């Protein structure tokens, strides 16, 4: 443990520990009444999140000891495993909750394959580019394999449906390509394609789930008792909190008003209980963590370390931004967790593994 402190970026480890500990506290606070509505054990979410956090730190410490170059030997196999897990969703192993098929049961554990796909695609893209860094500058010819893997993953995740995670994975892969020298015109093309897709939904797919999500994003209170219920309750919770908040544990919205408040919308409860000040401090910690990760990428030992650390930094930053945007109705509602804070095992484990990789890159970069 001592060598990890001295050889790696100890600040990253400390910030992750602070966010995860804070997450355990807020999951218990946010999910207390939800637990009572489903179980006789009021500490159900607390016990599980503690278990997730404990095992997550074990994953972080173990992964931090593994040379990140070892993943590059199996990057194709990692991508194939990611695809297999996504395909298993559409077998009897897949579990549907609230009209979304995003989970599979492996024994007693419920896994979210799309979360694993994020890290798998970081490893795949980083390794593929590091083998020949000029590929990002070779246009469609050099990027064909990456684009193909991107399209297949995005299609399987959208089918769940989970458009936001698909967008995040595509953005992560494009971000790594941009670090590798991808021309700006491809970035503009990607944004243009996203905008065109949204306009197409509004014009030609009026009776679909996506149309409902887009229109309710524009005015959450238009259908406040239907499709816009969760977002409108989130806005009310943030408004209740004001500047200073109502106090830890004193949220009104978590009392069965805001559905599943310990999950993707936990930021609304944080804002209600700890106010703008609490959210501002938490965002400051996130920004500092992202900055430390960017520093690690800039000092990486080689191209592989640069691309991996950049991908992890992009994943962390994007997920924070998207979660905040959803909770504040700045973008359509979707299922994106708040890293290290939202309830859930797979997301926490994936981010812990990612931080373990980051620490190993940091260690080797410092040794250089």
N, C-alpha and C positions, 0 to 999 in steps of 0.2 A: 504493500500500500504506500509505503514511504516513497519508493521510486516513482510511483504514479504521480504523487504530489510534486516532486522535484523536477521530473523529466517532462511532464505534460503541462497543459494549461490548467492550473488548479482553479482559476477563476471560473472556468466553464463548469467544472465539477461542482463548485460551490453554488453557482447560479441554478444549475439543474436541481440540486438538493433543496434549495429555497423554494423553487417553483413547485416541485413535487410535494414537499411538505405542506405548502399552502394549498395545493390541490386536494390533499387528503382532508384537510380541515374544511374546505369549502364543499367538497362532495358530501361530507357528513351533514353539514348545515343545509345545503340545498336539497339533499335527497331524503331528509328526515321524514317528512310527511308522506312522500311517495312510498317510502318503505312501509310505513304504517298502513297504507292503503292496500298493500300487496302481501305483507308478511307480519307476523307477530313479533319479529325481531327488529327493534328500532335501529340496531347497529349493523344491519345487513350490508348496506353500501360501504360503511366505514370499514368493516372487516375485510371486505373484498378489495377495496381500494388500497388498504394497508398491505394486503397480500400482493397486489399488483405492483405496488411501489417497492416492496422488499425484493421480490423476484426481479423487478426491473433493474434495481441497483446491482444485483448479482450479474445480470446480463451485461450491464455497462462495464463493470470491472473485468469480467471475463473477456469481452470483446476488445477492451482497451489493451489487453495483453497480446492480441493476435495481430500479426503483421498484416496491414491492410493490403499488401501486395498479394497475399494468399487468395483473396477473393477474385482477383483477376484471372486466376487459373481456371475458375469454374463459372465465369460470368455468363456463359451461354446456358449452362445447366441451371443457374439461378433464375434466369429469365424463363426457362421452360417450366420450372417448378411454380413460378409465379402464375404462369398461364394455366397450369393444371389446377391450382387452387381456385382460380377464377371460374374455370369450367365446372368444378365440383359444386359450385353454387346452384347449378341447374340440374343437379341430380337429387335424389332423396336426402342427401346430406345437407342440402341447402335449407335455410330457415327464413321464412318470410315474416316480417314484423312491420305493421303499418304500411302494407302494400309494397314494401321494398325487400328484395331478396339479397341481403348483404352479408349473411353470416353462415358459417358451416360449423357443425359440431364434430370435434375430433375427441372422442371419449367424453370426459366431463367438461372440456374446454370449448368455449365458443370463440371462433377466430373470424376476424374480418380480413379476407384476402386482399381487398383493395389497399388496406394499410400496408401490408407486406409488399405489395406491388410498387409502392413509392420508393422504398429503399432498394428493391430489386432493380428497378429501372435506373436508379442513380448508379449502382454498381455496373450495370450493363453499358450504359451510355459513357460513363467515365472510362471504362476499360477499352471500349471500342475506339474512342477518340484517342486515348493515350497510345494505342498501338500505332496510330498514324495521325498525329495532330492536324495534318493538312486536310483531313476529310471534311471538317466543318467549312472549309473554304472552297470545296470542290462542287458546291451546289447539290442538286438532287442525286447526282452520281455517287458522291462520297457519303451522303446521308441516307441512302436508300434502305439499308438494313435498320437503322435507327427509326426512320419514319414508318417502316413496316411494323416493327415491334410496338411503336407508339400507337399506331392505328388499331392494331388488334387489341391491345390492352384497353384503349379508350372505348372501343365498341363493346367489349364485354362488361365494362364498368357502367357505361350508359344504359345497357340493357337491364341493369339491376332494379330500378334506375338510380343512378348516382352521378349526375352530370358534373357536380362540383369537383368530386375526386378525380374524375376523368380530366377535367380542365387543369387541375393542380398537377397531375402527372405529366400532361402535355407541356405545361408551362415549365416544370422542372427540367424536362429533357431539352426543351428549346433554350432554357437558361444556360445549361451546361454547354450546348452547342455555341451559344453566343460567347461564352467565356473562351471557347476554343477558336473563335474567329468568325462565327456566322455573320453574314452580311445583314445590315439593318433592314433591307427590303424584305427579308423573310419574316422578320419580327412584325413588320407592318402588315404583311400578308396574313399572318396568323391572327392578329387583332381584327383585321378586316373580315376574315372568315368567321370569327366569333360574332362580330356585329351583324354580319349577313345572316347568320343562323338565327339570331334573336329576332331580327326583322321578319324572317321567313315564318317563324313560329307565330308571330303576331298576325301575319297576313293570311297564312294558309293552313294553320293547324289550330283553329279556334276551339276545337272540342277535345283537346289533349291535356294531359297532366302538366306539360311544360307551359302551355298558354295560361293555365290557371296560376301557376307559380309566378310567371312574369307580370301578369296584370295585378296580382295581389301584392307584388313587390312595389309597384308604382303607387298603390294606395292600400296599405295593410288593413285599414279600418273599413274599407269598402265591404269586406266580408269578414268582419271581426269575429263572428261566431262560427265561421266555416274555415275556408282555406287560409285566411289571414289571421286565425286565432292566435297561433303561437307567436308570431312576430308582433302582433298588436299587444299581447300580454308582456312581451319582452320590453317593448317601448314604455309601457306603463310602469314596469318594474324599475327601469332606469330612471324614469321621471320621479318615482317615489323616493329613490335614493338621494337625489339632488347632489349637493356638493359634499356633504359629510357622511351621508348614509344613515340608515335607521339603526345601525349597530349589528354586530355579528350575531347571527341566529335570529334576528328580528324581522326577516323578510316576510311580507304579506303574500307576495305572488307565489312563493313556493308551497303555500298551503292549498295545493291542488288547483291553482289557477293556471300556472305555467306548466304545461306537460313535460315530464321527464327533465326537470330543471338541472339535474346533476350531469346531464350529458352535454350536447352541443350548445345549449343556451345557458350554461353556468355563468357566463359573463354577466348576464342580466341580474342574477342573484348577487354576484359580487358587487355590481353597481348599486343595487338596492340596499345591501347591508353595509358596504364600506364607502359608498358614494364615489363621486368623481375622483377624490383623493386616492382612494384605494385602487381604482382602475388605473389612474395615472402612474402610481408607483409600480404596479404590476407591468404596465406597458414599458416603463423605464427599464425594468429588469429584463424583459424580452429583448428590447433594443440593444442593451449592453451584451446580452448573450449572443445575439446575431452578429454584433460587431466583433466580438471575440472569435467567433467562427470564421468570419471573413478574414481576420488577421491570420488565423491558422492556415487558411487556403492560400493567402498571399506569401506565406513563408514555407509552403510545402516543399518537401524534398524533391519532388518530380512532378511531371504532368499528371500522373494518375492521382497523386495526393491533391493536386490543385483542383482537378475536375470532381473528385469525390467530395472534398470539403466544400467546394462551391455548390454542388448539388444539394448537400445537406443544409447549407445555409439558406439556399433558395427555398427548400421544402419547409424549413422552420419559419422563415419570414412570410411566405405565402400563406401558410396555414393560419398564422396569427392574424394576418390582414383579412383573409376571407372570413374567418370566424367572427371578428369584430364587425365586418361589413354586414354579415347576415344578421347578427343580433341587433344592430342599429338600423336595419332595413335599408342599408346602402346598396345591397344586391339581393337577388332572389334567395329565399330561404332554402337551405340545403344542409346536408349532413356532414359537417366538418368540425372535428373536435378542436378544443383549445389545448395546444401541446402541454403535456405534463400536468394539466389542471383538470380537464374534463374526466368524468368517470369512464373507465374502460380499460381492459387489459391489453388488447392488441396494439392500439395506438400508443400507449405508454411504453410497451416493450419495444416497439419499432423505434421510437424516438430515443429510448435509452441505448439501444444498439447503435443508432446513428451517432449519438454522443460518444459512445465507446470508440467507434471508428475515428471520430474527430480527435479524441485524445491520443490515439495511436499515431495519427498523422502529425499532430502537434509534437509528440515525443520525438519522432524521427526528423521532423523539421528543425527542432532545437538542436538535435545531435549533429545535424549537418552544419 
